[in-house]
Amino acid sequence: MVAMGNVFDLSTVAKRFRFVAVLEAISWIFLIVGMVFKRLPEPVLWPVKVFGMTHGIIFVLFVITAIVAARKLGWNAKTIVLALLSSIPPFCTVLFEVWAVRAGRLGELSNTVSTDSEAPASVTS
């Protein structure tokens, strides 16, 4: 299991990418809640306007952050396309981020993954 560490540490491109990916997923939650309010028998429209605009801004921020990360971290075309496509379905930015860490695509975040390939020796009596 990968430790998240300090989520607000934005000192590197990989950490900024992780932060914006999680932020984009959270904005999806609020947008879906707003859409539920819109469908109530007595609709409340302000949540859709507020959360929709917020989600749109974070979506654009994610795309820009993904492009910057791709350039700085040397992603291949497949990784870039997956990153950009992950911004479309709800919550897929976090799935992409987890995959990118495991696949070694997020620089120092990927280097902190422990490879416990050695099983502990069993005790025999």
C-alpha positions as CSV (number, residue, x, y, z in Angstrom):
1,M,0.0,0.0,0.0
2,V,1.4,3.4,-1.0
3,A,1.3,6.1,1.7
4,M,-0.2,9.3,0.6
5,G,2.1,11.5,2.7
6,N,1.3,15.1,2.9
7,V,-1.4,15.7,0.3
8,F,-0.7,19.5,0.3
9,D,3.0,19.1,-0.5
10,L,3.1,20.5,-4.1
11,S,6.8,20.7,-4.4
12,T,7.1,18.5,-7.5
13,V,5.3,17.9,-10.7
14,A,4.2,14.4,-9.7
15,K,2.8,15.7,-6.3
16,R,0.9,18.5,-8.1
17,F,-0.5,15.9,-10.5
18,R,-1.6,13.7,-7.7
19,F,-3.3,16.7,-5.9
20,V,-5.2,17.9,-9.0
21,A,-6.3,14.3,-9.8
22,V,-7.8,13.8,-6.4
23,L,-9.3,17.3,-6.5
24,E,-10.9,16.5,-9.9
25,A,-12.5,13.4,-8.4
26,I,-13.8,15.3,-5.5
27,S,-15.3,17.9,-7.8
28,W,-17.2,15.0,-9.5
29,I,-18.8,14.1,-6.2
30,F,-20.1,17.6,-5.7
31,L,-21.3,17.8,-9.3
32,I,-23.2,14.6,-9.0
33,V,-24.8,15.9,-5.7
34,G,-25.8,19.1,-7.5
35,M,-27.4,17.1,-10.3
36,V,-29.4,15.1,-7.8
37,F,-30.7,18.4,-6.3
38,K,-31.6,19.5,-9.8
39,R,-33.9,16.4,-10.2
40,L,-35.8,16.8,-6.9
41,P,-39.6,17.5,-7.1
42,E,-38.8,21.1,-6.2
43,P,-35.5,21.6,-8.1
44,V,-32.7,23.5,-6.5
45,L,-30.5,24.9,-9.3
46,W,-27.7,26.8,-7.6
47,P,-25.7,23.7,-6.7
48,V,-25.4,22.7,-10.4
49,K,-24.3,26.1,-11.4
50,V,-21.7,26.4,-8.6
51,F,-20.4,22.8,-8.7
52,G,-20.6,22.7,-12.5
53,M,-18.4,25.8,-12.8
54,T,-16.0,24.5,-10.2
55,H,-15.7,21.1,-11.8
56,G,-15.1,22.8,-15.2
57,I,-12.3,24.9,-13.8
58,I,-10.7,21.9,-12.1
59,F,-11.1,19.8,-15.3
60,V,-9.2,22.3,-17.3
61,L,-6.6,22.5,-14.5
62,F,-6.2,18.7,-14.6
63,V,-5.7,18.7,-18.4
64,I,-3.0,21.4,-18.1
65,T,-1.4,19.6,-15.2
66,A,-1.4,16.3,-17.1
67,I,0.3,18.0,-20.1
68,V,2.9,19.6,-17.9
69,A,3.5,16.3,-16.1
70,A,3.8,14.5,-19.5
71,R,6.5,16.9,-20.6
72,K,8.5,16.9,-17.4
73,L,8.2,13.2,-16.6
74,G,8.8,12.0,-20.2
75,W,5.5,10.1,-20.7
76,N,5.0,8.2,-23.9
77,A,1.9,8.8,-26.1
78,K,-0.1,5.9,-24.5
79,T,0.3,7.4,-21.0
80,I,-0.6,10.9,-22.2
81,V,-3.8,9.6,-23.9
82,L,-4.7,7.6,-20.9
83,A,-4.2,10.6,-18.6
84,L,-6.4,12.8,-20.8
85,L,-9.1,10.2,-21.2
86,S,-9.2,9.6,-17.5
87,S,-10.5,13.1,-17.0
88,I,-13.8,12.3,-18.7
89,P,-15.4,9.5,-16.7
90,P,-16.1,10.2,-13.0
91,F,-13.3,9.3,-10.6
92,C,-11.0,7.9,-13.2
93,T,-8.3,10.5,-12.6
94,V,-7.6,8.8,-9.3
95,L,-7.5,5.4,-10.9
96,F,-5.1,6.7,-13.5
97,E,-2.9,8.2,-10.7
98,V,-2.8,4.9,-8.9
99,W,-1.9,3.1,-12.1
100,A,0.8,5.7,-13.0
101,V,2.4,5.3,-9.6
102,R,2.5,1.5,-9.9
103,A,3.7,1.7,-13.5
104,G,6.6,4.0,-12.6
105,R,5.2,7.0,-14.5
106,L,5.1,9.5,-11.6
107,G,8.8,10.1,-10.8
108,E,9.6,10.1,-7.1
109,L,6.1,9.0,-6.1
110,S,6.7,5.8,-8.1
111,N,10.2,5.4,-6.5
112,T,8.7,5.3,-3.0
113,V,6.6,2.2,-3.8
114,S,8.0,-0.7,-1.8
115,T,8.7,-3.9,-3.8
116,D,8.1,-6.6,-1.2
117,S,8.9,-9.4,-3.5
118,E,10.7,-11.4,-0.8
119,A,8.3,-13.3,1.4
120,P,9.3,-13.6,5.0
121,A,11.0,-16.8,6.0
122,S,8.6,-19.2,7.6
123,V,9.4,-20.6,11.0
124,T,9.5,-24.4,11.0
125,S,9.7,-26.5,14.2
